Every structure is written in structure tokens, then in C-alpha cells.
Amino acid sequence: MASLAPVFGNFRAARHANLLKQNLHQLPDLAKVTVLTSKFGSGQAGSRKFCRQMFPPLQYTNPTITFKSVIEKKPITALLQIQFKDGQTKDIEIKGLRDEQILDELVKAKP
């Protein structure tokens, strides 16, 4: 199997790719994950990087979950919206968080 590391281009992303390859990021209780972020503004870079670098391996590891990113042109507060299989939803503010911190929040999410 080819390594996922060259796709990402940096050490942290390669480390997460290795964890994802080992199936340590299975998300069995989730139905849909949406990231709302802004194209510009402070505290948005981590959420955009999370969408760009973490969505593909998460989709591969969790094919039943719908992953969606919404990037607004106006400044907004970055949010991670999680919908669970039982229909409950949870919004987590991710403004100012790095991509690996957002991944940790996603993995820890409980209904």
C-alpha cells in the first residue's frame, strides 16, 4: 500500500495520516461532519487546513460519513458541525484551533 505521507507534505499531517492508516480514527457514531469557515480573517487557517488535509483520509477511513466544507467569503466564526446517527447535532467553535486540535475535537465528540 502506498504511503499517504507524500500527499500531505508536512510532519504533523504525515503523523495523522499514519494514525488514520492504522484505523485509529474510526468514527462509528457520526453521520455527517460539516466545517463552516471563512476564506479570510483571523483564526480560520486551521479549519481550512483541516478540510484540505484531513477530510480525504477521514473519508477513506469512514466511508459512511458525509464530510462537507463551507467556505464563506465574509468573516464568520469557524464551526465544526457534527450530526450523529441518532439525529442529534453538536456545534463546536474551532476558531483559532490548529488542524490536529480540530481532529482531536472530532474524535472526542459524543452525543
Residue frames relative to the residue before (quaternion, step in Angstrom):
aa qw qx qy qz dx dy dz
M 1.0000 0.0000 0.0000 0.0000 0.00 0.00 0.00
A 0.4602 -0.6915 0.4858 0.2721 3.57 -0.89 0.91
S 0.5170 -0.6438 0.4712 0.3101 3.55 -1.11 0.69
L 0.4172 -0.6971 0.5269 0.2498 3.57 -1.11 0.72
A 0.4901 0.7156 -0.4074 0.2858 3.60 1.20 -0.43
P 0.6765 0.4915 -0.3449 0.4264 3.69 0.77 -0.78
V 0.5780 0.5901 -0.3821 0.4144 3.60 1.13 -0.48
F 0.7425 0.4591 -0.2280 0.4311 3.57 0.97 -0.83
G 0.3318 -0.8169 0.4307 0.1927 3.57 1.01 -0.68
N 0.7893 0.1871 -0.1866 0.5543 3.64 1.11 0.08
F 0.6974 -0.5245 0.3003 0.3851 3.54 -1.25 0.48
R 0.6641 0.5086 -0.3250 0.4412 3.62 0.83 -0.93
A 0.6700 0.4821 -0.3038 0.4759 3.57 0.89 -0.87
A 0.6320 0.5208 -0.3367 0.4647 3.59 1.02 -0.74
R 0.6249 0.5334 -0.3332 0.4624 3.59 1.05 -0.76
H 0.6731 0.4732 -0.2928 0.4871 3.59 0.95 -0.86
A 0.6129 0.5394 -0.3525 0.4573 3.58 1.05 -0.69
N 0.6474 0.5070 -0.3203 0.4704 3.58 1.00 -0.77
L 0.6356 0.5090 -0.3285 0.4786 3.60 1.02 -0.73
L 0.6538 0.5097 -0.3131 0.4633 3.56 0.98 -0.83
K 0.6285 0.5309 -0.3346 0.4595 3.58 1.04 -0.74
Q 0.6894 0.4576 -0.2735 0.4905 3.57 1.10 -0.65
N 0.4416 -0.7252 0.4194 0.3211 3.60 1.34 0.16
L 0.3427 0.7390 -0.5099 0.2763 3.57 1.00 0.76
H 0.7048 0.4080 -0.2590 0.5193 3.60 1.25 -0.11
Q 0.1930 0.7575 -0.5877 0.2086 3.56 0.79 1.00
L 0.1185 -0.7972 0.5913 0.0289 3.57 -0.89 0.96
P 0.0620 -0.8772 0.4746 0.0369 3.61 0.52 1.16
D 0.7006 0.4959 -0.2762 0.4324 3.63 1.10 -0.60
L 0.6350 0.5719 -0.3204 0.4088 3.60 1.24 -0.23
A 0.2456 -0.7580 0.5869 0.1441 3.54 -1.20 0.66
K 0.8099 -0.0147 0.0560 0.5837 3.59 1.00 -0.82
V 0.0905 -0.7675 0.6337 0.0348 3.56 -1.08 0.83
T 0.0092 -0.7913 0.6103 -0.0366 3.56 -0.78 1.10
V 0.1456 -0.7601 0.6273 0.0864 3.56 -0.99 0.89
L 0.1300 -0.7641 0.6301 0.0479 3.55 -0.79 1.12
T 0.1380 0.7915 -0.5787 0.1401 3.56 -0.67 1.10
S 0.4369 -0.6780 0.5289 0.2641 3.53 -1.33 0.15
K 0.5448 -0.6227 0.4532 0.3318 3.55 -1.14 0.64
F 0.7805 0.1722 -0.0743 0.5963 3.57 1.14 -0.69
G 0.5858 0.6073 -0.4286 0.3229 3.55 -1.28 0.22
S 0.5849 -0.5959 0.4234 0.3515 3.51 -1.25 0.44
G 0.8105 0.2953 -0.2208 0.4551 3.54 -1.16 0.68
Q 0.5838 0.6130 -0.3568 0.3951 3.60 1.21 0.22
A 0.5257 0.6830 -0.4045 0.3059 3.60 1.15 -0.47
G 0.6541 0.5284 -0.3219 0.4350 3.59 0.94 -0.82
S 0.6687 0.4929 -0.3051 0.4656 3.59 0.98 -0.80
R 0.6464 0.4969 -0.3278 0.4774 3.60 1.01 -0.73
K 0.6540 0.5033 -0.3101 0.4721 3.59 0.99 -0.83
F 0.6041 0.5528 -0.3492 0.4556 3.60 1.06 -0.73
C 0.6647 0.4959 -0.3017 0.4705 3.59 0.91 -0.89
R 0.7016 0.4885 -0.2676 0.4445 3.55 0.89 -0.95
Q 0.8160 0.3095 -0.1378 0.4684 3.59 0.84 -0.96
M 0.7592 0.3988 -0.2231 0.4634 3.60 1.00 -0.64
F 0.5610 0.6188 -0.4010 0.3762 3.61 1.09 -0.50
P 0.6747 0.5063 -0.3447 0.4119 3.69 0.70 -0.86
P 0.7150 0.4111 -0.3057 0.4757 3.67 0.74 -0.80
L 0.6109 0.5348 -0.3603 0.4593 3.61 1.10 -0.58
Q 0.6373 0.5140 -0.3255 0.4730 3.59 1.03 -0.75
Y 0.6425 0.5207 -0.3223 0.4606 3.56 1.01 -0.76
T 0.7016 0.4664 -0.2567 0.4737 3.56 0.95 -0.92
N 0.7871 0.2069 -0.0803 0.5756 3.60 1.10 -0.74
P 0.0719 -0.8637 0.4966 0.0477 3.63 0.45 1.12
T 0.6469 0.5341 -0.3319 0.4315 3.63 1.15 -0.38
I 0.6303 0.5263 -0.3310 0.4649 3.61 1.25 -0.22
T 0.3321 -0.7190 0.5772 0.1989 3.56 -1.06 0.85
F 0.1088 -0.7830 0.6115 0.0329 3.57 -0.77 1.08
K 0.0436 0.8018 -0.5908 0.0783 3.56 -0.84 1.01
S 0.1157 -0.7691 0.6229 0.0847 3.55 -1.09 0.74
V 0.1214 -0.7633 0.6328 0.0472 3.54 -1.02 0.91
I 0.0587 -0.8005 0.5964 -0.0099 3.57 -0.56 1.20
E 0.2255 -0.7951 0.5570 0.0819 3.54 -0.47 1.31
K 0.4642 -0.6678 0.5038 0.2911 3.56 -1.20 0.51
K 0.6823 0.4282 -0.2833 0.5205 3.59 1.20 -0.41
P 0.5888 -0.5854 0.4079 0.3797 3.62 -1.11 0.51
I 0.0703 0.7682 -0.6326 0.0690 3.57 -0.92 0.99
T 0.5423 -0.5676 0.4857 0.3844 3.55 -1.31 0.16
A 0.4336 -0.7135 0.4876 0.2552 3.57 -0.75 1.04
L 0.0411 -0.8081 0.5868 -0.0314 3.56 -0.88 1.03
L 0.2230 -0.7014 0.6594 0.1532 3.49 -1.28 0.63
Q 0.0897 -0.7994 0.5938 0.0168 3.58 -0.47 1.22
I 0.0774 -0.8054 0.5875 -0.0122 3.52 -0.70 1.16
Q 0.1065 -0.7649 0.6328 0.0560 3.55 -0.90 0.97
F 0.2896 -0.7720 0.5485 0.1392 3.54 -0.79 1.09
K 0.6597 -0.5334 0.3563 0.3915 3.58 -1.22 0.40
D 0.6687 0.4904 -0.3107 0.4646 3.60 1.14 -0.49
G 0.6371 -0.5680 0.3083 0.4200 3.61 1.30 0.14
Q 0.5414 0.6128 -0.4116 0.4024 3.60 1.19 -0.25
T 0.1814 -0.7677 0.6041 0.1132 3.55 -1.19 0.59
K 0.0988 -0.7718 0.6266 0.0435 3.52 -1.24 0.56
D 0.1683 -0.7691 0.6108 0.0840 3.56 -0.96 0.94
I 0.0694 -0.7843 0.6164 0.0075 3.56 -0.86 1.01
E 0.3501 -0.7254 0.5510 0.2182 3.58 -0.77 1.03
I 0.0940 -0.8284 0.5522 -0.0012 3.56 -0.69 1.14
K 0.3284 0.7511 -0.5115 0.2577 3.59 1.20 0.32
G 0.8219 0.2191 -0.1905 0.4901 3.56 -0.84 1.01
L 0.5813 0.5727 -0.3881 0.4285 3.60 1.24 -0.02
R 0.4525 -0.6574 0.5279 0.2905 3.56 -1.18 0.61
D 0.7023 -0.4916 0.3114 0.4100 3.56 -1.25 0.39
E 0.6841 0.4735 -0.3074 0.4618 3.61 0.92 -0.78
Q 0.6071 0.5313 -0.3557 0.4719 3.61 1.15 -0.52
I 0.6284 0.5179 -0.3304 0.4773 3.59 1.06 -0.73
L 0.6279 0.5246 -0.3312 0.4699 3.58 1.00 -0.78
D 0.6425 0.5150 -0.3236 0.4661 3.60 0.97 -0.80
E 0.6408 0.5159 -0.3195 0.4702 3.61 1.00 -0.81
L 0.6519 0.5184 -0.3126 0.4567 3.57 0.99 -0.81
V 0.6714 0.4955 -0.2920 0.4674 3.57 0.94 -0.91
K 0.6979 0.4732 -0.2703 0.4647 3.61 1.02 -0.77
A 0.4941 0.7020 -0.4219 0.2916 3.63 1.18 -0.41
K 0.0171 -0.7715 0.6351 -0.0346 3.51 -0.97 1.02
P 0.5580 -0.6168 0.4251 0.3570 3.62 -1.06 0.61
